[in-house]
Structure formats: C-alpha cells, structure tokens
Amino acid sequence: MGIGIFRQWELWSEIIRISTKVRDCRFEYTPRSSNELAHTIATETLKRRQEIYLKGNAPEYAVTLKEKESVREPD
C-alpha cells in the first residue's frame, strides 16, 4: 500500500521548501531494515494523520508494534 504520485510530489516539495530554511541539511538513504522503528513511527503516524514531535521515547503504538513483530515465529 503506497501513496499516490501526487502526494509523493507534495511531500517532496514540502521537504525541499523546509530544508531551504535551515543552515545545514543533509539527506541520506537508510534501508528500512536498518531503521525499523523510525519506519514504524512514520507509517503509523501517516495512517493516523497525526503530527508528532519525538521527545524522550517513541510513541506507545510504535513500541507495541515493534514488540509484536519481535515475537513472530521463526521462518
């Protein structure tokens, strides 16, 4: 399940617009497998149409989902 091409363009445009307002900004590719918690937070936040600011800990829903994923039976 992905987002439409128009929505992708909107998001990319917003990223570029915001990045021009800061002194130093760098983008790097990180595979999802190397950053699963961040991916979970991003996808769940988009699904819930929320805006969050991370301070201290990850949102409870992300921690719960991560715990459920780690309990899966082996392949």
BAFI-3210 file (N, C-alpha, C; in Angstrom, 3 decimals, decimal comma, padded with zeros to 6 digits):
// residues 75
n [1|2|3|4|5|6|7|8|9|10|11|12|13|14|15|16|17|18|19|20|21|22|23|24|25|26|27|28|29|30|31|32|33|34|35|36|37|38|39|40|41|42|43|44|45|46|47|48|49|50|51|52|53|54|55|56|57|58|59|60|61|62|63|64|65|66|67|68|69|70|71|72|73|74|75]
n.u [000,840|000,833|001,496|-000,089|001,285|000,994|000,707|003,193|004,818|003,907|004,789|007,583|008,097|007,439|009,397|011,727|011,162|011,132|013,728|015,293|015,193|016,836|020,123|021,956|021,491|021,059|020,478|020,147|020,121|018,644|018,283|015,133|015,221|017,305|016,380|013,954|012,224|011,923|010,703|008,292|007,154|006,871|005,124|002,836|002,101|001,461|-000,739|-002,517|-002,898|-001,545|000,399|003,457|005,900|008,959|010,082|012,214|010,962|009,774|006,527|003,831|002,308|004,135|006,130|004,653|003,890|006,434|007,237|005,350|006,104|008,627|008,023|007,210|007,015|009,842|011,143]
n.v [-001,178|002,003|005,549|007,950|009,267|012,024|012,853|012,056|013,847|016,247|015,896|015,698|018,238|019,832|019,002|019,929|022,679|023,281|022,502|024,452|026,512|026,135|026,175|024,044|021,073|017,684|014,859|011,401|008,066|005,415|002,053|000,475|-001,802|-001,255|000,673|000,226|001,019|003,803|003,737|002,457|004,349|006,524|005,473|004,674|007,099|008,607|007,068|007,534|010,158|012,108|014,606|014,549|015,083|013,922|013,353|012,201|009,350|006,747|006,766|005,066|003,276|002,579|001,246|-000,934|-002,202|-002,884|-004,701|-006,737|-007,558|-008,620|-010,933|-012,774|-016,026|-018,059|-018,244]
n.w [000,000|-001,026|-001,314|-003,423|-006,496|-006,773|-004,120|-003,157|-004,540|-003,403|-000,751|-001,127|-002,208|-000,014|001,816|000,532|000,505|003,274|003,945|002,776|004,514|006,631|008,092|007,672|006,011|005,328|003,306|003,496|002,306|003,999|004,504|005,084|006,697|008,374|009,969|011,417|013,567|013,207|010,707|011,356|013,109|011,334|009,292|010,761|011,931|009,672|008,757|010,836|010,530|012,031|013,736|015,152|017,716|018,624|021,778|024,037|024,344|022,088|020,467|022,134|020,535|018,544|019,938|020,912|018,470|017,536|019,503|019,077|016,508|017,030|018,339|016,536|015,019|014,112|010,702]
ca.u [000,000|001,664|000,774|-000,132|002,399|000,756|001,009|004,650|005,359|003,607|005,686|008,937|008,133|007,438|010,726|012,662|010,832|011,591|015,188|015,947|015,095|017,793|021,511|022,619|020,532|021,631|019,602|020,858|019,280|018,839|017,345|014,108|015,642|018,259|015,728|012,582|011,395|011,592|009,736|007,013|006,617|006,458|003,947|001,664|001,717|000,753|-002,041|-003,377|-002,974|-001,106|001,668|004,053|007,267|009,555|010,878|012,451|010,614|008,933|005,111|003,471|001,876|005,309|006,779|003,790|004,038|007,778|007,229|004,578|006,926|009,757|007,510|006,878|007,700|010,919|010,798]
ca.v [000,000|003,194|006,800|008,330|010,043|013,443|013,041|011,966|015,118|017,241|015,673|016,055|019,701|020,371|018,721|020,868|024,032|023,407|022,355|025,687|027,483|025,811|026,423|022,831|019,988|016,601|013,719|010,151|006,880|004,372|000,961|000,279|-002,857|-000,679|001,741|-000,255|001,792|005,065|003,422|002,192|005,629|007,315|004,915|004,726|008,497|008,981|006,395|008,172|011,580|012,843|015,316|014,285|015,513|012,916|013,841|011,133|007,984|006,510|006,647|003,746|002,378|002,083|000,266|-002,118|-002,876|-003,451|-005,881|-007,781|-008,052|-009,398|-012,184|-013,678|-017,314|-018,075|-018,718]
ca.w [000,000|-001,119|-001,501|-004,819|-007,031|-006,478|-002,694|-003,031|-005,019|-002,377|000,381|-001,537|-002,330|001,349|002,370|-000,095|000,986|004,662|004,014|002,347|005,600|007,693|007,714|007,195|005,847|004,529|003,116|003,262|002,201|005,005|004,240|006,097|007,618|009,322|010,720|011,508|014,487|012,544|009,656|012,020|013,585|010,172|008,610|011,644|012,091|008,441|008,753|011,841|010,174|013,215|013,713|016,454|017,978|019,490|022,902|025,005|023,960|020,911|020,819|022,656|019,461|017,824|020,814|020,916|017,182|017,483|020,376|018,391|015,396|017,528|018,895|015,432|014,974|013,115|009,353]
c.u [000,886|000,807|000,859|001,026|002,221|001,101|002,518|005,299|005,112|004,569|007,110|009,081|008,199|008,795|011,739|012,416|011,370|013,109|015,925|015,946|016,066|019,217|022,175|021,602|021,143|020,622|020,449|019,850|019,652|017,834|016,364|014,548|016,625|017,611|014,243|011,698|010,989|010,560|008,343|006,371|006,097|005,187|002,703|001,180|000,979|-000,627|-003,023|-003,584|-002,643|000,153|002,259|005,460|007,842|010,432|011,021|012,203|009,811|007,472|004,769|003,055|003,067|006,035|005,977|003,927|005,400|007,853|006,478|005,395|008,059|009,330|007,150|007,651|008,782|010,453|011,037]
c.v [001,241|004,435|007,174|009,224|011,531|013,742|012,952|013,282|016,227|017,124|016,093|017,573|020,359|020,159|019,717|022,284|024,244|023,366|023,619|026,745|027,203|025,986|025,199|021,697|018,939|015,455|012,498|009,018|005,900|003,275|000,786|-000,748|-002,342|000,342|001,416|000,580|003,123|004,841|003,190|003,489|006,450|006,774|004,983|006,160|008,999|008,353|007,091|009,663|012,463|013,636|015,117|014,864|014,518|013,592|012,686|009,748|007,936|006,447|005,215|002,785|001,805|001,021|-001,036|-002,893|-003,547|-004,713|-007,032|-008,388|-008,934|-010,743|-013,179|-014,988|-017,303|-018,647|-020,197]
c.w [000,000|-001,213|-002,965|-005,221|-006,734|-005,026|-002,456|-003,443|-003,993|-001,200|000,045|-001,638|-000,956|002,021|001,823|000,416|002,402|004,736|003,579|003,447|006,742|007,174|007,092|007,146|004,926|004,467|002,829|003,197|003,313|004,709|005,403|007,134|008,671|010,244|010,920|012,422|013,856|011,439|010,261|012,486|012,406|009,534|009,482|011,843|010,855|008,385|009,685|011,565|011,382|012,909|015,098|016,517|018,971|020,535|023,866|024,463|022,669|021,359|021,227|021,541|018,697|018,641|020,816|019,617|017,071|018,331|019,716|017,250|015,885|018,096|017,799|015,531|013,898|011,779|009,203]
res [m|g|i|g|i|f|r|q|w|e|l|w|s|e|i|i|r|i|s|t|k|v|r|d|c|r|f|e|y|t|p|r|s|s|n|e|l|a|h|t|i|a|t|e|t|l|k|r|r|q|e|i|y|l|k|g|n|a|p|e|y|a|v|t|l|k|e|k|e|s|v|r|e|p|d]
***
